[in-house]
Amino acid sequence: MVNVVRAALVQATWTGDTESMIAKHEEHAREAARQGAKVIGFQEVFNAPYFCQVQEAEHYRWAEPVPDGPTVRRMRDLARETGMVIVVPVFEVEQAGFYFNTAAVIDADGSYLGKYRKHHIPQVKGFWEKYYFKPGNLGWPVFDTAVGKVGVYICYDRHFPEGWRQLGLNGAQLVFNPSATSRGLSAYLWQLEQPAAAVANEYFIAAINRVGQEEYGDNDFYGTSYFVDPRGQTVGETASDKTEELVVRDLDFDLIDEVRTQWAFYRDRRPDAYDGLVQP
């Protein structure tokens, strides 16, 4: 039996306020559902600007609890309405002084399945994330959703192969990589790293980037979001580098078994020889 999952992602421009940003994503999700999508993912801290271009305490105001904050509750209602799995990246506050760059995963019936917290936190010009976020501490969860096994790896994480591999070992079939990355800094790597990770780990990846410029800095987010298959091939066209876009693609999950049988990377791993990789 053919196992095709219609999946969607949104690359969006910042609207100027949280309410209109969430409302815009709700409409994109409803349109994706009308096109038959069963899973959708949004960009990094999708309901806020990319405030990490500056280091200012006022931006802690964007944080909210997960799963009991207003955005995740609203996205649970949206999942029930549309019948889609939704990956929801937000700025999470766990308690006073404990803040994380997080993505909640919501099943198609609106149930909250859990969250991933970004492990690798950059601290360079235009990406002052250590000012806001603690490193993730929940491991590499893979969520058993209505469309299959879904994982998340957030933005800067993508430069580190270990997490991609752990998600594969944990059974991921589709990994969402919500991001905020700017032109000139990483455009070359954007076209290289996720396809390479999809090949090395033999699953699908949804690479999602913001698009446009925002008020807190001069980062030029270049979009070009895409889905890539386990052979490293882009599924359909890559999104625009200048404008907002909803991308909907059919992902043939049977290709995962086909590629893993042909290339057998998991069979030929040598974890007994890798001890040195985790030495400080």
C-alpha positions in Angstrom: 0.0 0.0 0.0 1.3 3.4 -0.9 2.0 5.5 2.2 1.9 9.1 1.0 1.6 11.9 3.5 0.6 15.4 2.3 2.6 17.8 4.4 2.7 21.6 4.6 5.0 24.3 5.9 4.7 28.1 6.2 7.4 30.7 5.7 6.0 34.0 6.9 6.7 37.7 7.2 6.3 39.4 10.6 3.0 41.3 10.9 4.0 43.5 13.8 1.9 41.9 16.6 1.2 38.4 18.0 -2.6 38.3 17.4 -2.3 39.0 13.7 0.7 36.7 13.3 -1.2 33.8 14.8 -4.4 34.6 12.8 -2.4 34.6 9.6 -0.9 31.2 10.4 -4.4 29.9 11.2 -5.5 30.9 7.7 -2.5 29.3 6.1 -3.3 26.1 8.1 -6.9 26.1 6.9 -5.8 26.6 3.3 -3.3 23.7 3.7 -6.2 21.5 5.1 -8.4 22.5 2.1 -5.5 21.3 -0.1 -5.5 18.0 1.8 -2.5 18.4 4.1 -2.4 16.2 7.2 0.6 17.8 8.9 1.9 21.4 9.0 4.9 23.1 10.7 5.6 26.8 11.3 8.9 28.8 11.6 11.0 29.4 14.7 9.1 31.4 17.4 6.4 31.8 14.8 4.1 34.0 16.9 6.8 36.7 17.6 9.5 38.7 15.7 13.0 37.3 15.8 13.9 39.4 18.8 17.2 37.7 19.3 18.8 40.3 16.9 19.1 42.4 20.1 19.7 41.7 23.8 16.9 43.5 25.7 14.9 42.3 28.7 11.7 43.6 27.2 11.6 40.7 24.9 10.9 38.2 27.6 7.3 39.3 27.2 7.0 37.0 24.2 7.4 33.9 26.4 4.5 31.7 27.5 4.0 28.3 29.1 3.9 25.1 27.0 1.4 23.5 26.8 -0.8 25.7 28.9 -0.1 29.0 27.3 -2.6 30.8 25.0 -0.8 30.0 21.7 -0.6 26.3 22.2 -4.2 26.1 23.4 -5.3 28.0 20.3 -3.2 25.7 18.1 -4.9 22.7 19.7 -8.2 24.1 18.7 -6.9 24.6 15.2 -5.7 21.0 15.0 -9.1 19.8 16.0 -10.7 22.0 13.5 -8.5 21.1 10.5 -7.7 17.5 11.4 -4.0 18.2 11.0 -0.9 17.5 13.1 0.7 20.9 13.9 4.3 21.7 14.9 4.2 24.9 16.9 7.5 26.7 17.7 7.3 29.3 20.5 9.3 31.0 23.2 8.7 29.0 26.4 8.8 30.0 30.0 8.9 27.1 32.4 9.3 29.1 35.6 11.0 32.3 36.6 14.5 32.3 35.0 13.9 29.2 32.9 13.3 30.0 29.3 13.6 27.7 26.2 13.3 27.8 22.4 10.6 25.2 22.1 8.3 23.5 19.6 5.1 21.8 20.8 3.7 18.9 18.7 -0.1 18.6 18.5 -1.9 15.6 17.1 -4.7 15.8 14.5 -7.3 15.4 17.2 -5.9 18.4 19.2 -4.1 16.4 21.8 -0.8 17.7 23.0 1.9 15.1 22.4 4.9 16.8 23.9 7.6 19.3 23.1 11.2 19.6 21.8 13.6 22.2 23.3 16.4 23.5 21.1 19.7 22.0 22.3 22.3 24.2 20.6 22.0 28.0 21.4 24.0 30.5 19.3 25.5 33.7 20.6 26.8 35.7 17.7 26.0 39.1 16.1 22.3 39.1 15.1 21.6 35.8 16.9 22.0 36.6 20.6 20.1 33.6 21.8 22.0 32.7 24.9 20.6 36.0 26.4 17.1 34.4 26.3 17.3 30.6 26.1 18.6 27.8 28.2 19.9 24.8 26.3 17.2 22.1 25.7 17.0 19.4 28.3 14.3 17.0 27.0 16.4 14.9 24.7 15.4 14.0 21.1 11.7 13.0 21.3 10.0 11.5 18.3 6.2 11.8 18.4 3.8 9.1 17.3 1.3 11.2 15.4 -1.7 10.6 13.1 0.7 10.8 10.1 3.6 8.9 11.4 6.7 9.5 13.6 7.5 13.2 13.7 10.6 14.9 15.2 11.8 18.5 15.6 15.3 20.1 15.3 15.4 23.9 15.6 17.4 26.3 13.5 21.1 26.3 14.8 20.7 22.7 15.8 20.9 21.7 12.1 24.7 22.4 12.1 25.2 19.5 14.6 24.9 16.0 13.1 24.4 14.2 16.4 20.8 15.3 16.9 19.8 14.4 13.4 21.1 10.9 14.0 19.5 10.5 17.4 16.1 11.5 15.8 16.6 8.8 13.2 17.6 6.2 15.8 14.4 7.2 17.7 12.3 6.3 14.6 11.6 9.7 12.9 10.1 9.6 9.5 9.7 13.4 9.1 11.7 16.0 11.0 10.7 19.7 11.0 13.5 22.2 11.2 11.9 25.6 12.0 14.5 28.3 11.5 15.3 32.0 11.4 18.4 32.4 9.2 19.6 35.4 7.3 21.0 36.0 3.8 24.8 36.1 3.6 25.3 34.2 6.8 24.1 30.7 5.8 22.3 30.6 2.5 24.9 28.3 1.1 24.6 26.0 4.1 20.8 26.1 3.9 20.9 24.3 0.6 23.5 21.8 1.8 22.9 20.7 5.3 19.3 19.5 5.4 19.6 17.4 2.2 22.8 15.9 3.6 21.1 15.2 6.9 18.2 13.6 5.1 20.6 11.3 3.2 22.7 10.4 6.2 19.7 9.6 8.4 17.3 8.4 5.6 14.1 10.4 6.5 12.2 13.4 5.2 13.0 16.9 6.4 10.9 20.1 6.3 13.3 23.0 6.3 11.4 26.2 7.3 12.9 29.7 7.2 11.5 33.2 7.9 11.3 35.7 5.1 11.9 39.4 5.0 13.4 42.0 7.4 12.0 42.9 10.9 12.2 45.9 13.2 14.8 44.6 15.7 17.8 44.3 13.3 19.1 44.1 9.8 18.9 40.3 9.3 17.4 39.6 5.9 15.6 36.3 6.3 15.7 34.6 2.9 12.9 32.0 3.0 13.6 29.3 0.4 11.9 26.7 2.6 11.5 23.2 1.2 10.9 19.5 1.8 13.7 17.1 1.1 13.4 13.3 0.8 15.7 10.5 2.1 17.7 10.6 -1.2 18.5 14.3 -0.6 16.2 15.4 -3.4 13.9 18.4 -3.0 10.3 17.5 -3.1 8.8 20.0 -5.6 10.0 23.5 -5.9 11.8 25.5 -3.2 9.8 28.5 -1.8 10.5 32.1 -2.7 13.5 33.9 -1.1 11.5 37.1 -0.8 7.8 36.5 -0.2 5.6 34.6 2.2 4.5 31.2 1.1 2.6 28.1 2.0 4.3 25.0 0.7 2.2 21.8 0.4 3.9 18.6 -0.8 3.2 14.8 -1.0 5.8 12.8 0.9 6.1 9.1 0.0 7.0 7.5 3.3 7.6 4.1 1.5 10.8 5.7 0.2 12.2 5.6 3.7 12.2 1.7 3.7 13.4 1.6 0.1 16.4 3.8 0.8 17.3 2.2 4.1 17.3 -1.2 2.4 19.4 0.1 -0.5 21.9 2.2 1.4 21.9 0.3 4.7 23.5 3.1 6.7 21.8 2.1 9.9 23.0 -1.5 9.5 26.6 -0.4 9.0 26.8 2.0 11.9 29.6 1.4 14.4 28.5 2.8 17.8 31.1 0.6 19.5 33.7 2.7 17.8 32.3 6.2 18.5 33.1 6.8 22.2 35.5 9.6 21.3 32.7 11.6 19.8 31.1 12.4 23.1 34.3 13.2 25.1 34.6 16.9 26.1 
